[in-house]
Every structure is written in C-alpha cells, then in structure tokens.
Amino acid sequence: MTRGAGKAAWGTLAVFATAALAVIQFFKPAESAPIEPFAAVARLSAAPSLNAFGASREVRLRFSLPGDQLEFPLEVGGDPATLSYEWVRGRDSTSDELARPIAGSTFVAPSKPGFYHLAIVRGTERQIIAEPTLAVMVPFTQKVGTSLNGYRIGTYLAERLGRHTDHPAGFLEVAANDVNLKVSTHLRLGDFITHDAQSAVWPKYVALNPRLLDKLELVLAKIGAGAHFSQADEAPQAVAFDVHSGFRTPSHNGGVWRAARDSRHQYGDAADVAIDADGDGRVTLKDEILVARAVEQVEAEHPDLVGGLGLYTSRHYRTPYVHIDARGKRSRWTG
C-alpha cells in the first residue's frame, strides 16, 4: 500500500487503438542474399528486433550492471562474422572500450555506469542503434551506509534484517541533463525521481524496473484503444496523465503519510498515476474504474506483469490516483 503527492503539471499523449502494435518499421534481412562479388561490400545495416522493446513495444531502455552479459535482440544484414560491436556514450557518441566480436544476441555491458547506445562496426563503418538505450546501473553494493555518492537513499528493510537479495540490483545515475531521457514512449526518467528535499543534489539515483514501464505502456494503450472505439468518427483520442510518484528512496518513503513500510516504490516497480481515462478533463471515480479494467486486462494477457492495484479516491486526496506495480503477485486495495 502506497501514497504519493501530486505534481502540478499534466502530460498529454496520443494513445491510439494500435499503439501496442504500431511501432518503427525495422530492417529485415532479405530472404536470400545475393551471391555477386559486390554483395560483400553492401552497406552495413542493423536494427533492433521488435522484442527489444518489451511486450508493449514501447520500452526504450534495457538494463544491466557493469560488465554483465545481456541480451540485445538484433537483426543484421550480411555475415555476422564480419561484424563487431562497441558501446558509445549517449551524450557524445564516444567510446572508451575496445570493440568486441558479435556472438549471437548476447553482449557484454560497459564497465562504467551510464547511458549507452549500441554501435555495430564493420571495418571503417559504424552504425549506431539509437534505441533502445542501455542503462548501466550503479551496483547496490556501492551504497555506503545510507548514501550513494552524496545522495541520501536510506536503509532497506532487507538490510535491517541482514538479507542480501531483497533490494534493487542497482540504481540509475541521473544527471540534471538526463531527466528528459525517454525510458518508454510516453514516460521520461524525470517521472521516477524521488520528490524529496534533495532537489539541489546531483547526480540523483533511481531504481527502475523495466517490467513497470512495460505494464504502464500496455495500460495506457488499453485506455486509448477503448476511447478510440467509443467514438463513431474514430478520431484519435488523447489520454492525459500525470505520474505523482515513481521511485521513492527508503529515507523519503519513511516520511510519506500512510506509506507502507516496505512500499514497492522503493524497489522501482511501482508508480502512482492520475489518468483522465474518459477524456473529460477531470480525474474521478469513473476514471479509476476504467484504469482498473485496463489493468485487469493487461494482467490477464501478460501474467508475468501481475502486481498490485490500489485505487485512491477518498476525500483525503485532492486528485484521485491509482497505484500500479509489477511485484509479481496479485494485490488489490482501496485508499
């Protein structure tokens, strides 16, 4: 059970009936490669496979710890044996690590935390894959006491109990110019930063689970599809929403009114969201019912994304909102 304070600004996005399916058209190798001599010097072509973007096809980040092996589904033209790869920094497209040969869909993450793009290399050619972005996290083990690099995080329940697994694997390191990075089609990294008293402290650190991003995008798509089909003119419908609360550090969560001691917000797989599901410019109980219906549909279609759903509509809250998480087991409540 969680609580979060609202923010002033609203985000508006267009979610169409086909939002969960209609994405960028990716390159696909020809069914049969030409055998002429000039085929070997054809232009380098590579692109991510559709499943690189989650079930929603909208997730724009893949996550890893430094130096770990990760899957990055990729489609390439020509002989993969002639290709290598390197990771380039998202800010300036530079690389400080040697290129490695491509071996299937498994890649080795960079040794330093940060945001990277995959670059495919053949000879002097280099093609940078713009999305998804690889987010290399700062390992949880680098947290010293209650802080990480001067940013106050606090103590997880697992730490107090002497357990070593019930906490995030790591944190995204967020600089001031990273807040607008899109983590999915309709969500940005700044949506998940803790709203605490550390506004002047940079970098900040955020725990974020890609399963939450996938689930939120699927829910928005369901709501948008329902709005579309309810209109006789079939005009595209916009869904206004606002993320009230994403990641909460344990330190901040302890001061949130009526927040659960072990709130899922601390693990990066929960968000409190106000959604104008019926498009009337207000958020009411009717909207909560529409969102709850969408969550049920998404969980029925994607059991791996099952989790919690809390409806907050009482007079204690200025704006009604819903809590959505991907904790791995079903939970329902009202507040």
Secondary structure, DSSP 4 states (H G I P E B T S, - for coil): -------S--EEEE--TTTTT--PPPP---SS---SGGGGGPPP-EEE-GGGGTTTT-B-EEEE-TT-EEE--EEESS-GGG-EEEEEETTT----S--EE-BTTEEEPPSS-EEEEEEEEETTEEEEEEEEEEEEPEEGGG-BTTEETTEE----HHHHHT-SSSS-SEEEEE-GGGTT-EEETTEEGGGGS--SS-TT-SSEEE---HHHHHHHHHHHHHHHHHHHHT-TT----EEEEEEEE----HHHHTTSTT--TT-GGGGT-EEEEEEETT-SSS--HHHHHHHHHHHHHHHHH-GGG--EEEEE-STT-SS-EEEEE--SS-EEEE-
